[in-house]
Amino acid sequence: MRPWFATDCWLPQGWASNVRCEVDEHGVITRIDAGATDGGCERIDAAVIPGMCDVHSHAFQRAMAGLAERGDGQQRGDSFWSWRELMYRFVARLTPEALEYIAAQLYVELLKGGYTSVCEFHYVHRDVNGAPYANAGEMSERIIAAARKAGIGLTLLPVLYMTANFGGVQPHAGQRRFLGEPETLLRLVQQLRSRHGDSICVGVAPHSLRAVPPAALKALLSGFAAGGPIHIHIAEQTREVSDCVAWSGQRPVQWLLEHQSVTQDWCLVHATHMTLDETGALAHTGAVAGLCPSTEANLGDGFFALPAYIDQAGVVAIGSDSNIATSCAEELRWLEYGQRLQLGRRNVIAAAGASAGEALYRAALRGGARASGRPVHGLRVGQRADIVVLDPEHPSLIGRERATWLDAYLFCAHGSPVRDVMVGGQWVIRNGRHTREEGIARQYATALRELTQG
């Protein structure tokens, strides 16, 4: 790996000038110095920031974007639950090849959007008839192949999905491709770890409390002895909360915290509908709240209690979820804007006099590294050399002082200033283009025609 030199670089302590970074053969930073000379190494005359982790993605849903935006004819009748029926019909036709092509297209778009790694919450395991593939990892391997083709860092989270609702309600036909047992999923995790080693991180994801009964959740977590990231959907919708109360007498986050040892390895995705007591209790565990503002807005989920969570040292991260948006700046912007709309004030997450852009980016960077289980916590020794280069001559940044560059990146929504992207010391985006994007786009188009026609 060649060292690189940046005239302006956002380090953990803030903006610095003339930064030289050395990277080993594994793509890990071994030395980084400010106030250095370039020493003849590759020079970046632009603004360098650390790449962001997307902590929650359903890759195949990228192909659905824009297909669920028609009213259902019933006053206030359209909801997450009606959207879900379309998703079931869509996934029923998904082939392994289509999944790989869609995921590769998505991952190129994520890279262009400032993400350098992604946590794939992967629950399509079976064939179109609901039968296991000869290779249990068939669909997982397609996700891995897509990530490698695009060059994005990957945390793969095979999902356990067993029931249609709380209390062991039997799954219906639309869910047949998701189904599995704890023992099967744990074997898949071991298979993927043995095959791919440290090139990816493999965790587990009990889909939700409504889809994984208590005994199965306990078996999955007990068998996950090697450890790693644990992600779960929780408290996304008010109906989910009321169903959980009817089943157990407790709200979802309340039930989980009482019945499981939730630690820093956990990422609770959405966690939208919590009481103040739940918010504080979750913050104190050190677990990450995985927030997906564009999807949560699209599905009408509601607002996360961000100020209360941050005030109690809660850790947050961002995800693209259904992938109607693929820009980390857009997710962070709408995370802040949602709070402004709800609370009727500005600069909600930033301390007095501080930069809102830097506060948001720093919080999501920390949470993304924790949720991914990978060393992607910024530009420091021991972390991956994942960087995003912002063009200071882009209309969003031109004429701005360096101290406001992250504010302009997140809040000046006039095109993307992302120029180049490096993952693990290797350039994957140069001058706004991915080296393989034409071929990946052609394959994506083929997959879309097969899924949406006939």
SVG drawing of the C-alpha trace seen along z (x, -y; Angstrom):
<svg xmlns="http://www.w3.org/2000/svg" viewBox="-61 -32 71 62">
<polyline fill="none" stroke="black" stroke-width="0.4" points="0.0,0.0 1.3,-3.4 1.2,-6.2 -0.9,-9.3 -0.7,-13.0 -3.6,-15.3 -3.5,-19.1 -6.7,-19.1 -7.8,-16.2 -10.5,-15.7 -8.8,-13.8 -10.4,-12.7 -9.3,-16.1 -10.6,-18.1 -9.3,-19.6 -5.6,-19.3 -3.2,-20.5 -0.6,-18.5 -1.4,-15.0 0.6,-12.0 -0.9,-8.5 0.9,-5.2 -1.1,-2.0 -0.1,1.7 -0.8,4.5 -4.1,5.3 -5.4,1.8 -4.9,0.7 -3.4,-2.7 0.0,-2.2 1.0,-5.8 -0.7,-9.2 1.0,-12.6 -0.2,-16.2 2.1,-19.0 4.1,-16.5 5.7,-16.8 4.5,-14.7 7.8,-12.9 6.9,-12.2 3.9,-10.1 0.5,-10.4 -0.9,-13.9 -4.6,-14.8 -5.2,-18.5 -8.7,-18.4 -10.7,-17.8 -10.3,-14.2 -12.8,-12.8 -13.2,-9.3 -15.7,-7.0 -19.0,-6.3 -20.5,-2.9 -24.1,-2.1 -25.3,0.0 -28.5,1.3 -29.2,2.3 -31.6,4.7 -29.8,4.7 -32.6,6.2 -35.0,3.5 -33.0,1.0 -34.8,2.5 -38.2,1.6 -37.4,-2.1 -40.3,-4.2 -42.7,-1.3 -44.7,-1.8 -45.7,-5.4 -49.4,-5.2 -52.2,-5.6 -54.2,-2.5 -57.6,-4.2 -58.4,-4.1 -58.2,-7.3 -55.1,-7.1 -55.0,-3.4 -51.5,-3.0 -48.8,-2.0 -45.7,0.0 -47.8,3.1 -49.3,2.5 -45.8,1.7 -44.6,5.0 -47.1,6.9 -45.5,5.4 -42.1,6.4 -43.3,10.0 -44.5,10.1 -41.2,8.6 -39.0,11.0 -41.0,14.0 -39.3,13.6 -35.8,12.8 -33.1,15.1 -29.5,15.5 -28.1,13.7 -30.6,10.8 -29.7,10.4 -26.0,10.2 -26.6,7.7 -28.9,5.5 -26.5,5.5 -23.5,4.6 -25.4,1.6 -26.4,0.5 -22.9,0.8 -21.5,-1.4 -24.2,-3.9 -23.4,-3.7 -19.7,-4.3 -20.6,-7.4 -22.8,-8.5 -19.9,-8.6 -20.3,-5.1 -17.2,-2.9 -18.7,0.1 -22.1,1.6 -23.9,3.9 -26.2,6.2 -29.2,7.4 -29.7,10.4 -32.8,12.5 -33.5,14.1 -32.0,17.6 -34.3,20.0 -35.3,20.5 -38.6,19.2 -40.5,22.3 -39.2,21.9 -36.8,24.9 -33.2,24.7 -30.5,24.2 -28.1,27.1 -25.5,24.6 -27.1,23.0 -24.9,20.0 -26.0,19.4 -27.7,16.1 -25.1,15.0 -22.3,15.7 -24.1,13.5 -24.0,10.6 -20.3,11.2 -19.6,11.4 -21.4,8.1 -19.5,6.3 -16.2,7.5 -17.1,6.5 -17.9,3.0 -15.0,2.8 -17.1,1.9 -16.3,3.2 -18.9,5.7 -20.5,6.9 -22.9,9.7 -25.7,10.4 -27.6,13.6 -31.1,13.2 -33.1,15.6 -36.8,15.5 -39.4,18.0 -42.8,16.6 -45.3,14.0 -46.0,12.3 -45.6,12.5 -46.8,15.7 -45.6,18.0 -48.0,17.1 -47.3,19.3 -45.5,17.7 -47.4,17.1 -46.4,17.8 -44.8,14.5 -42.3,15.2 -41.2,18.7 -37.9,17.5 -36.8,16.1 -37.4,19.1 -34.8,21.0 -33.8,22.4 -31.2,21.2 -29.0,24.3 -29.1,23.8 -28.3,20.1 -25.3,20.8 -24.0,23.4 -24.2,20.8 -22.3,18.3 -19.6,20.8 -19.5,21.8 -19.1,18.1 -16.4,17.4 -14.4,20.4 -14.6,19.6 -13.9,15.9 -11.8,15.4 -11.2,11.8 -12.0,10.4 -15.6,9.7 -17.2,9.6 -20.1,12.1 -22.6,11.5 -26.1,12.6 -29.5,10.9 -32.6,12.1 -35.0,10.3 -37.4,9.0 -39.1,10.1 -42.2,10.8 -40.3,13.1 -38.1,15.0 -39.8,16.7 -38.0,16.3 -36.6,19.9 -35.2,19.5 -33.6,16.2 -32.0,17.7 -30.7,20.7 -29.3,18.4 -27.5,16.1 -26.2,19.0 -24.8,20.7 -23.1,17.5 -20.2,18.2 -17.5,16.7 -19.2,13.3 -19.6,10.4 -22.3,8.0 -25.9,8.7 -28.6,6.6 -32.3,6.7 -35.3,4.7 -37.3,3.3 -40.1,0.9 -40.3,-0.4 -44.1,-0.7 -46.8,-1.5 -48.7,1.7 -45.6,3.7 -45.5,2.1 -49.2,2.8 -48.9,6.4 -45.9,6.9 -47.7,5.5 -50.7,7.8 -48.4,10.8 -46.1,10.1 -47.4,7.2 -44.2,5.3 -43.0,3.0 -40.4,4.5 -37.3,2.6 -38.4,3.2 -38.9,6.9 -35.5,7.3 -33.6,5.5 -35.2,7.6 -34.7,10.9 -31.3,10.6 -27.9,9.2 -27.8,6.3 -24.2,5.1 -22.1,2.9 -22.2,5.8 -25.9,5.0 -27.4,2.7 -31.1,2.0 -32.5,0.9 -35.1,-1.9 -36.1,-1.7 -38.5,-4.5 -41.2,-4.1 -39.6,-4.0 -40.6,-5.6 -38.2,-7.8 -37.3,-5.0 -36.6,-2.7 -34.5,-5.4 -32.3,-5.8 -32.0,-2.1 -30.9,-1.4 -28.4,-4.3 -26.8,-2.9 -26.1,0.5 -23.7,-1.0 -25.7,0.7 -26.1,-1.3 -29.4,-2.7 -29.4,-2.1 -31.4,-5.0 -32.5,-5.1 -34.2,-8.5 -35.0,-8.3 -36.7,-4.9 -38.4,-5.8 -39.9,-8.8 -40.9,-6.9 -42.7,-4.3 -44.2,-6.7 -42.4,-5.2 -42.1,-8.3 -39.3,-10.1 -36.6,-8.7 -36.0,-10.4 -32.6,-11.7 -32.0,-14.5 -32.9,-12.3 -30.8,-9.5 -27.7,-11.6 -28.0,-13.4 -27.6,-10.0 -24.5,-9.2 -26.5,-6.9 -24.6,-5.8 -26.3,-6.2 -25.4,-5.2 -27.1,-5.6 -28.3,-3.1 -29.9,-3.2 -32.4,-0.3 -34.7,-0.1 -32.2,-2.1 -34.6,-4.7 -31.6,-7.0 -27.9,-6.1 -26.2,-9.2 -24.8,-9.3 -25.1,-13.1 -28.8,-12.8 -29.4,-10.4 -27.6,-12.6 -29.3,-15.7 -32.8,-14.1 -31.8,-12.8 -31.3,-16.4 -34.2,-17.8 -36.6,-15.3 -35.7,-16.5 -36.0,-20.2 -39.5,-19.6 -40.6,-17.7 -39.1,-20.1 -39.4,-23.4 -35.8,-24.5 -32.5,-24.3 -29.2,-22.6 -30.6,-20.0 -27.6,-17.6 -24.8,-20.2 -23.6,-21.8 -23.7,-25.6 -21.3,-27.1 -20.4,-23.7 -20.7,-22.5 -23.9,-20.5 -22.2,-18.7 -19.2,-17.7 -21.4,-16.6 -23.6,-14.4 -20.7,-13.0 -18.6,-12.2 -21.6,-10.5 -22.5,-8.3 -18.9,-7.4 -18.4,-6.1 -21.7,-4.2 -21.0,-2.8 -17.7,-1.3 -19.2,0.3 -22.2,1.7 -20.1,3.1 -17.6,5.0 -14.9,3.7 -12.0,1.1 -13.6,-1.8 -13.6,-4.4 -12.0,-7.3 -8.5,-8.2 -6.3,-6.8 -3.7,-4.1 -5.2,-0.6 -8.3,-1.6 -9.0,-0.8 -7.8,-3.3 -11.4,-4.2 -11.6,-7.8 -13.9,-10.1 -12.4,-13.0 -14.6,-16.1 -14.0,-18.5 -13.4,-22.0 -14.3,-23.5 -17.7,-21.9 -20.5,-24.6 -21.5,-23.3 -18.1,-23.9 -16.5,-26.6 -15.8,-29.8 -16.5,-28.2 -14.0,-28.2 -12.6,-24.8 -14.3,-24.8 -17.7,-24.8 -16.9,-22.1 -18.8,-19.3 -21.7,-21.6 -21.8,-22.4 -21.4,-18.7 -24.4,-17.7 -26.7,-20.7 -26.0,-22.2 -28.0,-19.7 -27.0,-20.9 -25.4,-17.8 -22.7,-15.7 -19.1,-17.0 -17.8,-13.5 -15.0,-13.2 -13.0,-10.1 -13.4,-7.2 -10.8,-4.8 -11.6,-1.6 -8.8,0.3 -6.1,-1.8 -7.5,-1.1 -9.3,-3.7 -12.7,-2.6 -14.2,-5.9 -12.1,-8.4 -13.5,-11.7 -17.0,-10.5 -16.8,-7.3 -16.4,-3.6 -14.1,-1.6 -16.7,1.1 -19.9,-0.9 -20.9,-0.4 -20.8,3.4 -22.5,3.4 -25.3,1.1 -25.9,3.3 -26.3,6.4 -28.6,4.4 -30.8,3.4 -31.0,7.1 -32.1,8.0 -34.8,5.3 -36.3,6.3 -36.6,9.9 -38.2,8.8 -40.6,6.2 -41.7,7.6 -43.8,10.6"/>
</svg>
